[in-house]
Amino acid sequence: MAKLLLLHAPHVIPRFSSSSSRSLVSAAALYRRPLLVNPQFSHIGPRLHSPYNRRFSARAFDDSPASSAEMEKEKQEQLLDGVSGKKDEDYPTGEMEYENRNAWEIFVVKFRMLFAYPWQRVRKGSVLTMTLRGQISDQLKSRFNSGLSLPQLSENFVKAAYDPRIAGVYLHIDPLSCGWGKVEEIRRHILNFKKSGKFIVGYISICGLKEYYLGCACNELFAPPSAYSFLYGLTVQASFLGGVFEKVGIEPQVQRIGKYKSAGDQLSRKSISEENYEMLSVLLDNIYSNWLDGVSDATGKKREDVENFINQGVYEIEKLKEAGLIKDIRYDDEVITMLKERLGVEKDKKLPTVDYKKYSGVKKWTLGLTGGRDQIAIIRAGGSISRVKGPLSTPGSAIIAEQLIEKIRSVRESKKYKAAIIRIDSPGGDALASDLMWREIKLLAETKPVIASMSDVAASGGYYMAMAANAIVAENLTLTGSVGVVTARFTLAKLYEKIGFNKETISRGKYAELLGAEERPLKPEEAELFEKSAQHAYQLFRDKAALSRSMPVDKMEEVAQGRVWTGKDAHSRGLIDAVGGLSRAIAIAKQKANIPLNKKVTLVELSRPSTSLPDILSGIGSSVIGVDRTLKGLLDELTITEGVQARMDGIMFQQLGRDSLATPIIDMLKDYLSSLR
């Protein structure tokens, strides 16, 4: 999966990229929008004397022969235990256990509520209403920013579970365009909230696979009579420009390393490769299987019965009720009337509610949910990776290496933090920036435990960062891995001839024209250098990944080659240490920092939203400048893309039956622009 580089012709750009999460789609990964879905190695890897290091395998550095039985035994142990030397069950689960409060704790909470600011007060017996819709950011948001924030959404669920003023939650679920990692995290919070004994009612008007996956986890799920049902299945589409370029006279020259390195296929091929088809099929199978299991568990239906229902092509919402997949068919006002009756609210009175935005302002201190004296730093890294901040960058829209490094160093130099969690939600980007952050995370991991927690995607450059942590935690369906490289350039000789354009290049230096003479094909010696540079970049990435994961290079080669894995498969192959969400990463951080698991800790968010006037205006106007920023990014990709890229253009899965009115050309443009966000 890799960034397909609609490269500016004069540039030759080796890219560390994920072989094909997006490799299937046009020049920049033309998948449709998601629906459900250094040469110096002396300093590489954690130092052996660090007390927080994962176990290093002596076999990784031993060339002495070993019996086939010994090798097979070690291989099986590594597959089962991961390279950290621990099995998944050896790590704490981090699962929430709801604790009933004693009389004193209840008194303290009620006393604090008396002194809460007016805008933080909530009427007793209120229902927390939240709407899940569209993109869900993994970053914290200020009150001036629109959209949902996963950290604040998660916190609201926890606060509502313990808030004596909240009677339950009414959750509207609209079409989602976030990834499966975030969907799993939200679903976990829904299930945890139910442990409080309070109700959580779901309402769904457009029933897609992601939306239903969350809705069925609620106590009850309702839908209006006119609701749309799109429970048809999943699909992933591939688009190829090889034939188009051939007709217009553009010759892409692509070097890809690894049999799964399909980034570049969109430019050079006319059909999907067998390896890419294999990889995408496995990813699709994992998502679909996970969905079937989750729905089966939530509804009490047999897995095969759920699958049979999907294969019937049901579009009438009544059939979902008949099958027991939803509670009833009601309009929103009817559900509200039902809640009023349940809570004993008179018919002529309004149901007391508090919405997501207002409730996000309720302090945890008021509810007695503050942590203990021990502090754990949370450093959030989301978006594409760049070395420096661009002129139109908005806060939280990208990982700026120089800014993140400052945060990492501040945690390393401070004695108040017992551990740190790097929360990653990134398809990668600039490889140099990724390496610089890797180095700083490794140095931090030598002084205190560092846990990498993956969200929707942490591949290529995102995985590069995670490799430096003492342990890596990912969701079942996090897209990760993608250790691979692709380089490409365009030869425009035939196109220039067709349009009557001529270009003459004068150069000094044997290889000077390698990066600038797009009017002719590469000479044999240039093509050789072109290939060697790609091989070198790949070997650096692969070898560093092997050393960071205490894995023999040949074993890493088996799981690298540009292949993207789900978190579940990555765990069985030693690329990550445990499967779970942020709560599990926190529990593992406590364990490694020798903090009792039942002891409260204070989580310190170092990536809080800025309150400066320019950033506030940027947040307010984000919907206006978004297109300009995207187009500016596109121009940058076409004109000033330099250096190695460690990037994966996350796979975009779509559900059949959606976007049926969109034309292929609009889809291509929309998908390319969306891939640059």
N, C-alpha and C positions, 0 to 999 in steps of 0.2 A: 504494500500500500504505500504509495509514495506520492510525493507531490509531483504531479505530472509536469511540471515545467512547461508552460507555454513560454519557453525561454526566448529571450532576445537572441537572434541568430548569432551575433558576434561572440557570445559568451559560452564557454564550456563549463558546465557546472556539475561536478560530482555531487550527488546527494545521498546522505544517509536517509533512507526512507523506508516506509513500510511497504512491503512489496505490492500489496494491492488492495488495501482496504478501499481505496478509491481508485485503484489502478484501472478499474474497468471503465471509467467514464471519461469522456472527452478530455480535451487537453488539460483540464485541471480537475479531473475527477468528476466526470459528469454523471454522478449518481444523482438520483432524485433525492428530495429532502427526506430526512429520516422519518419514518412513521412509527414504528414501534420502538422503532428501533434506532594524541601527539606521539610522535614517534618515540618519545622517551617514556619507558615503562618503569623507570626506577621509582616513581612515586605513585604508581597505579595500584589501586585497591587499598583496603584498610591495612594498616600496619599490624604485624602479627602480635605486637606487644600490647595492643589496645585491649582493655578489659571488656569492651562492648562489641568486639568483632564477632562475626559469624565464624563457624569453624572452617578452616581452610583444609582442603583435601590434599594430602601429600602427593597423591597420584597426579594432581594437576601439574606438578613440577618434576615428576619422576619419570625418567625415560627407561628405567630398568624393566626387564620383561616380567610378566606376571602370568600365572596360569589362567587358562580360559575360565575355570571355575571361579577364581578370585575376581576376575574382571566382571563376570556375569553377576556375581553376588553384589559387588560394589555398584554396578549399574542399577540393579533392582532396588538397592537401599536408597540410592540417590533419587530414583523416580518416586519412591514412596515417601521418603522423608524430606525431599528437597535438599538443596545444598547447604542449608543452615545447620544440618545435623538434628533437626527436630521435626517431628510429625506435626500435622496441622492441629491435632488434638492436644499437643503439648503446650500450645499457646492458649492463653485465656480467651474466652469467646467474646467478652465485652457485652454480652447480652443484658439488656435492661431488666432489673428485678424491681417491680414496684413495691415500695415500702410504706406501710401505713404509719401515719404520724401519731406521736403521743400527745397528751393534753397540753404539755408545755410548748411543744413545737407549733401546735395549732394556735395557741394563744399568741405566740410571738408573731406568727404570720398575720393574724387578724389585727394585732397592734400596729404592725408596719403598714398595713393597708390604710389605716386611718390617716397616715402622714404622706400617702402617695400624692403626686401632683394630679391635678384634675384630669389632665389628658391621659393619665395612666390608670384611672379608676374604671372599674368594670362592675356593672350591676350584677347582683347575686342572681344565680339561675340563668345566666346568659349562655347562648350557644355561640361558639366560635365558628365563624363562616370563612371558608377559604376557597379560592378558585384556582385550580391547577390548569395552566394553559400555556402553550407555546414553549419558548425557551426557558430553562431554569438555570440560572447562573450558579456556579460553585463559589462565587465570591460574595462577600458581605456587601450590602447596598445601603446607601444613606436614604433618608426620607425623601430626598430630591430625585432619586433614581426610580424609574418605573421598572416593572418586571419583578419576577420572583427570584428569591435568593434561597438556595438550598440550606445554607447554615441557619438563616432566620426561620425558614419553614420548619426545619428540624427542631429548633429551639422552641417554637410555638407549640409543637406537639408535646414536648416535655413539660413546658410550663402549664399547659392546659390540663395535663394529667394530674398535676399536684395543686392546681388553683381551685380552692373551694368555691369560687364564684362561677366557674365554668361547669355547666351541666353536661355538655357534650359537644360534638363537632359535626357541622353540616358541610360536607365536602363536595363542591361542584368540580367535575372533571371534564374539561374540554380537550380538544385535540392537542397532543403534546409533540414537541419536536426536539426534546432532549434525548440523550442516549440511555441505554439500558442500565448503566451503572447508577445513574441518578434515580431511575425508576425503582431499582432494587432498594436503594437507600430510603426512599420515601415509603415504600411498602413496608419496610422494616419498622419505621416509625408508626405507621398505622397499626400494625400488629402489637407494638409495644404499648401504644396508647390504650388499646383495648384491655390491657392488664389492669388498668386503673378501675375497671368496672363501669366506666362512663360509656355512653353510646357514641358511635361514629356512623353517620348516615351518609351514603354516597348518592350523587345525582349525576346522571350521564345522558347527554343528548346525542352525541356522536360516538358510537361504540366501536372503537378500533381496538387492536390487540393490546397496546400499551394502556389505553384508558381502562379497558375492562380488567386488565391485570391488577391495576390499583383498586378499581371499584369493588372487585369481588373480595378484597381483603377487609372491606368494611362490614359492620354488623348487618346492615341492610343496604341494598342498592335499588334505586328507583330510576325510571326513565319516562319521558313523556310519550304519548301515543304516536307522535310524529318523529320519534327518534330514528336516526340512521344506524343501521347495523352493518359494520364492515368486518365481521369476523370471518374472513375468507382465507387467511393465510399470509405468508410472507413471500416476497420476491426481491431479487436484486438484479439490476439491469446493467449491461455493459455497452458502452458506446466506443466506437473506434473511428479514428480520423485518417487511417492509413490510405484508404481509397480516395478520400477527399484531397489529401495532399498530393497524391499521385496525379490526379487530374489537373491540379493547378500548378504543378511543377515545383513543389516543395519536397525535399528529401530529408527526412529526419535521420540523424545518425545517433543511435542510442547504444550506450553500453550499460548493461545491467549485470549485476553480480549475484549469483544464486538463482536456483531454478524457480523460486517463488517470487523473484523480483520482477513483478509485472508492471511496476511504474515505468512508463515509457511505451507500454503496449498500445495505449490509446493513440499515440503518435505514429507508431511504426507498423502496427498490425491491423488486419482487417477482421479478425475474429479472435475469440478468447483462447488462451493457451490451456493445455490440459492441466498444468500445475496450478494456474490461477483458478480454474474451474473447481479443482479439488479443494483448494483452500477456502474459497468462498462457500462451497457446499458444506464444509465442516462447520464454518462459522454460522451459517444459516440453520443447520441442524441443531447446533447448541442452543441458539436462541429459541427456536421453536420447541425443542424438548423441554427447556427450562420453563417456558410459558405453559405448556401442557401440565407439567408437574405442579406448578404454582396454582393454577386454576383448579386442578384436581384436589389439592390439599385444602384450598379455601372453600370449595363448594361441596366437598364430600363425594363428588362424582368419580367414577372410575376414569383413569386416564384415556382408555380406549373409547369411552363414551363421549368424552370431551372432543377427542379427535374426530370421531364420527360426526358429531354435530357440526364441526367446522367444515368438514367435507360435504355437507349437505347444501352449502351455499345459502344459508339462511339470511334473509334481509328484513323479514318482518320482526318487529320488536316483540310481538305477541309470542313468537316461538321461543324467545329467550325466557319469557315468564313460564311458559308451559314446560320448558326443560329445567326449570328451577335455577336458572342462571341469574335472574334478577328477582327481587322481592315482589314488586308490583309495578304497574304502569300508572303513573300519576304525574300531573303537572306540578310545577314548582310550588304554586300557591297551595296545592293540596298536601304536599309534603310538609309545608310550614304549618298548615292547620293541624296536621297529625302531631307535629312536634309540640304545638301549643296544648293540645289535649294531653299529651304525655307528661308535660311539665306543669299542668294545672293552670295554664294561662287562660283567662276569660276570652271568649270569642271576639269581643269588641276591642280587646287590647292587642297591642303589637308584641310580637315575639321578641324578647330582649336578645339582642345579638351584639357581637363585637367582631369587626372584620380583621383580616390579616394585617393590614398596615397599622391600625391602631394597636392591636395586641402585640405587634413586634416592639412597641415602645414600652411595654410592661417590663420592669426590671426583674431579673432573677432574684435579686436581693430581697425584694418585697415578698417573694414566695419562699424564701429560705432555701434557695437552690444554689447559693454561692458555694464555691469550693473551699478546700483547705489551704494550708500555708504553702504546701508544695505546688510549684507552678510548672506547667508544660506549655511550651511555645507551639503555636499553630502557624505555620507559614504556608500560605496558599499560592499556588502557581498555576494559573489557568490561561489558556490561549496559545497562540503561536509564539515561538521563541525568537527573540531579537536581542542583539547586543545592546543597543541603545534605543531610547525612546524616539519615535518618529514625530513629525510635526503635527499630525492629526490623531495621534494615539489618545484613546480615552482610558481613564483609570479602570483597571481590571480587565481590559480587552485583550491583553497580551502579556507574556512573560518577558519583562525587560531585565536582562541579566545583571546590569549594573545596579539596579534597584534591589533585586532579590539578593544579590551578594551582600549588600549592605545589611539586610535583615539577618542573613545567615551569620555574618560576622558579629553582629550585635548579640545574638544568642550565644555564640561561642565565647565571647568575652565576658558575658554576664554570669555571675554565680547564682543568680536567683532561679534560673531555669534548671530543672532536674532532667529534662528530656525535651526533645523536639519532634514534631510531626510535620513532614513536608506533604502537603495535600496537592496532588498533581492531577490536572485535567487538561492534557495537552497532546496534540498530534505531533509535536516537535517543531523544528524550524532550523535556525542557524546552528550548525554543528559546533563552531567555535564557542558560541555562547553556552551551548549545552555542556561542553567540556569544562569551561570555566566554572560553571555552577556545580558540576560534578566534583571538581576539585575542592570547592568550598564546603560542600556537603560532606565530603570524605573527611576533611579536617575537623568539621564539627562532630562527626561520628567518632573521632578519636578522643574526644573530651567528654561526651555524654551521649546517651542512646538517641539514635535518630531512626524514626520509622517513616517509611514512605507509604502513603495511603492514596490509592488510585481511584479516580472517579469514573467517568465515561470512557476515557481513553488516556493512556500513558504509553505511547508507542514512539519508536525512533528516538528523537531528542527527549521526549517525555520519559521513556524508559531509561535513556542514558543518565538522566538526573537521578532516577530512583536507584540505579545500581550502586550508588555510593552509600546508601542507608544500611543500617544494621539489620533491618528486616523490611520486607515489602509485603503489603496487604492490598489485595484487589478484590473487587466484586466478581461474582461468577461470570458476568458477561462484560466485564471491562475489556476493551481491546488493547492489547499490549504486545510487547516483543518488537517485531519489525526491525530486526537488526539487519540492515541491508543498505545498498548504495546504488544509485543510478546516475549516469551522466548523459547529457544530450546536447546536440547542436543541430542547427538547420543549415542545409545547403540549398541556396536559392537560385542556382545558376539557370535552371530551366524556367523558373518564374520570371527572372530578369529578362531572359531571351524573349519570352512571350509578350511582355509588356514594353519591350524596347528600351529597357533600362540597362545601363552599364556602370560598373564600379571598378576602379583601378586601385590597388593597394601597394604602397611602397613601404618596405619594412627593413629592419636590421635585426639580425638574430635568427638562428635556424628555425626556431619554433614560434617566432613572434606572431605569425599569422594564424596560429592555432586558435586564438581567441577572437580573431577579427575578420578573417577572409571567408565570409559566408557565400561569396560569389563562386566558389569552387569547392569540390569535394576535398577531403583530407588526403594529403600525400601519404604513402605507406609508412614513413617514419613518424608522421604526425598521428596517424591512426594507432600506431603502436604505443606512443606516449599517452594518447587518449585512453587506451585500454589499461595501461599500467597504472595510471593515476587513479582510475576507478578501483582497481584491485588493491592498491595501497590503502586507499581510504576505507575500503571494506575490511581489510585485515586489521587495521587499527581499531575500528569499532568492535569487530568480533572478538579480538584478543583481549581488549579491555573488558568486554562483557564477560568473557570466560574467567578472567582473573578476579573481577569483582564478585562473581557468583561462585568462586572456588570450584570451577568446573574445568575439566580438560578441554583444550581447544577443539579437539575432534568431536567431543560431545556437544559443545556449543555450536559447532558447525551444523550438527544435525537439526538443531532447533532454530538456527539463524536463517541464512539464505533469504532474508527479506520476508519471512513468513510472519503473519499476524496471528496471534492466539487469543482466545478468550481467557479470562482469569482462571477459570477452572482447569483448562488444558495447560496453561502456563504453570500452574502450581504442580501438576503431575510431572512436568518436565524440568522442574528446578529453577524456573525463571522468577518465581515469586515464592514467598514463604507461607502465606496463610490467605484464606478466602474470607472476606468480610468487609465491613464498612469502616467508617471513621471511629465508631465506638470500639471496635476490636483493636484498631491501631492504638487507641488511647490505653486500652487495657494492656497491650503488649509493651507499650512505652513504660507504664507503671511497673510491670514485671521486670523489665531490664534495668530500671532505675532503682530497684529494690524498694518500691513503695507498695505497701499492702494493697491488694486489689479492692478491699472493702473500704479503703481510706479515700476520702474526697480529695480531689486536686482542683486547682484553678487553671482553667484553660485560657491562655493569653493569646488573643488574635493579633498578629503583627501586621496583617494586611487589611486593616480597617479602611473604610472609604474616606476619601479626602473631603474636607469641608472648606477648601479654598474656593474663592469665587469663580476662578476659571473652570475648576472641575465641576462645581455645582451647575454652572451654565452649560458645561459639556454634557452633564447628565440630563438636564432638562431638554437640551436640543439634540439628544442622541438620535432621535427618530428622524430629524431633519438632515443631519450631517452624515447619517449612516451610509447613504448611497455614495456621497462624495468620498467618504473614507474608503469605501470598498473599491471605487473606481481608481482612487489614488493608489491603493494597494496593488490593483491590477497593473497600472502603469509601472509601478516599481518592479513588479515581477517581470515585466517585459523589457525593462531598460536598465535596471541597476542591480540585478540579481548576481551577486558575486559570492564566492566561497562555497564551501561544502554545506549542504542542507541535510539535517537529520530530521526528516519530516514524514508524517503519515497523514494522508487525507482521509480521515475516518470513513469507514464503510457506511454507506447510506442504504438502509433497507426501507423498502416501501411496502405498503399493504395494497393488494390488488383492489382496484375499484376507486382509488383516490386520484385526484388530479387528472381525471379522464378527459377534461376539456382542454388541457394544456397542449400546445403544439410542440413537436420535438425541438424546433429551433429555440423557442422560448425556454423550454426545459434546459437545453444546453447552456444558454446564457445565464439563467437563474442558478443552475447548479454550480457553474464555475464561480460566479460572484459569491454565492453562499459559502463556497469552500474557502474563500479568503477572509471570512469574518474572524 
